[in-house]
């Protein structure tokens, strides 16, 4: 099974999620649905809804709208963070077009992001399942902690792999893990199955962000849908740079530190950093680290009963690393 098969298994439900998102964007405050639709129509693989829907089917839930509604919840939370991130990072491009803060301003982007957060918890309340509320609210808390950690680590060249992984586990993996757990809760899975799916999601979320951070260096804007080398420009210290600093010589480290500490001459600096990353096999190192997380994620669910939905989770795990890197190298959109 490949990623496209995984999407096909729940295509009807994913289409229903898209319709539900459009419905829940509605507000008589015109700017809210306008910005929300603009962001949503930018595309995206809907990884979190895909995992939630697949997990719920794996656990025996096949009739009803609960997975669709909770998929809207996790997607609203994710979308809210994108709106806020673009303001924090002073971004200009998101998914291949002008970011919302460029079109409507920072104030509007922040406020509509706040609206999406509040709307997500209204939908959780309507679902009326305390355990869903618990996992989603915990993921949201950890996500914001991760965002703050990323802010405090900005331009900090002394950031360690351990500190970086801790930030990623909160910022990205928490909501992906919660999506998998929510699917299991909806499917009334045994506790051990629910825990296994949560741990799977955590590992896959880690791998997903590692590859995101790598692609920022090795891909181009037309493939990423946003400016390449943006992490370097914004001073975000991610695994490729951490590994490079660990391997570089003293003169090289001094040069890298100068580039990271200033956004002047960043294009020339980026080319030098990329050359050094090739010299020290940073790309290969980052991919292998991501593969390690994928392998661990697969192990977490390997003991679950065989099914087409289990195969689908394995295929999604493979996509997170192999297919995204392959698409980048072939020039396909990510």
LINZI-V596996 format. One record per pair of residues at least 24 apart in sequence whose ideal C-beta (glycine too) atoms are under 6 Angstrom apart, sorted by sequence separation. I is the first residue (numbers start at 1). J is the second residue. D is the distance in whole Angstrom. If there is no record, write none. Layout:
((I;J;D) (I;J;D))
//
This chain:
((146;170;3) (147;171;6) (177;201;4) (252;276;6) (145;170;5) (146;171;3) (176;201;5) (177;202;4) (213;238;4) (235;260;6) (48;74;4) (49;75;6) (83;109;5) (213;239;6) (214;240;6) (294;321;5) (142;170;4) (177;205;6) (84;113;5) (173;202;5) (176;205;3) (210;239;6) (83;113;4) (233;263;6) (291;321;6) (143;174;5) (290;321;5) (17;49;5) (142;174;4) (143;175;6) (173;205;3) (244;276;6) (80;113;4) (172;205;5) (173;206;5) (233;266;5) (244;277;6) (247;280;4) (139;174;4) (80;116;4) (139;175;5) (79;116;5) (80;117;5) (172;209;4) (168;206;6) (232;270;6) (244;282;5) (139;178;4) (243;282;5) (13;53;5) (39;79;6) (76;116;4) (168;209;5) (229;270;4) (136;178;6) (240;282;5) (243;285;5) (10;53;4) (76;119;6) (77;120;5) (135;178;5) (76;120;4) (135;181;5) (240;286;5) (73;120;5) (135;182;6) (239;286;5) (20;68;5) (24;72;6) (73;123;5) (132;182;6) (17;68;5) (21;72;6) (72;123;6) (73;124;6) (16;68;5) (20;72;5) (43;95;5) (42;95;3) (132;185;6) (17;71;5) (69;123;6) (131;185;5) (39;100;6) (77;140;6) (35;100;5) (35;104;6) (214;286;5) (164;239;6) (210;286;6) (35;112;5) (159;237;4) (164;242;6) (210;289;6) (211;290;5) (32;112;6) (155;235;4) (210;290;4) (154;235;5) (156;237;6) (161;242;6) (32;115;5) (207;290;4) (153;237;5) (207;293;4) (206;293;4) (207;294;5) (203;293;5) (203;296;5) (204;297;5) (203;297;3) (200;297;5) (157;257;5) (200;300;4) (199;300;4) (200;301;5) (157;260;6) (196;300;5) (74;179;5) (155;260;6) (196;301;5) (155;261;6) (219;328;5) (211;321;6) (223;334;6) (70;182;5) (208;320;5) (204;317;6) (207;320;5) (211;324;5) (215;328;6) (207;321;6) (204;320;6) (67;186;6) (66;186;5) (55;180;5) (59;184;5) (61;186;5) (61;187;4) (52;179;4) (56;183;4) (60;187;5) (51;179;5) (55;183;3) (59;187;3) (51;180;5) (55;184;5) (96;225;4) (52;182;6) (56;186;5) (59;189;4) (95;225;4) (48;179;4) (52;183;4) (56;187;5) (94;226;6) (93;226;5) (93;227;6) (55;197;5) (89;234;5) (58;309;4) (57;309;5) (54;309;5) (54;312;5) (9;312;6) (6;312;4) (6;315;5) (1;311;5) (6;316;5) (3;315;6) (2;315;6) (1;315;4) (3;319;4) (3;323;6))
//
